[in-house]
């Protein structure tokens, strides 16, 4: 699976460590498999390989559900990530209300000014903009929490 991604992206230095981590977590049935898959999925989607990123994100969601259970922040993060990858494919199915609720789960665990929450906020702004017919999005709830300095702009392609 990863060989094609590495060849397409051409940035082995960014993907290879995650690939190795995923293999180790699989081999040892480690609880970090889901989080590693989430990170890999995010990176793959950032590189514009959204279909492959979504596939990896869905696997991350399944692993996180199995390991951490419904309502855990890692599950919420994986759902936001899947919606983000889907939006790049024009296929977002989750509602703004459901995704904002997932963000709230993350905020309850980490607060509003953490990298996890700020990354999710950037991803959701992109999802909501894609869902809106005029590209304005439905993310008004996201605007009530101040952005962390330096992380307020979307780094996605």
Secondary structure by P-SEA (a helix, b strand, c coil): caaaaaaaaccccccaaaaaaaaaaaaacccaaaaaaaaaaaaaaaacaaaaaaaaaaaaaaaaaaccccccaaaaaaaaaaaaaaaaaccccccaaaaaaaaaaaaaacccccaaaaaaaaaaaaaaaaacccccccccccccccccccccccccc
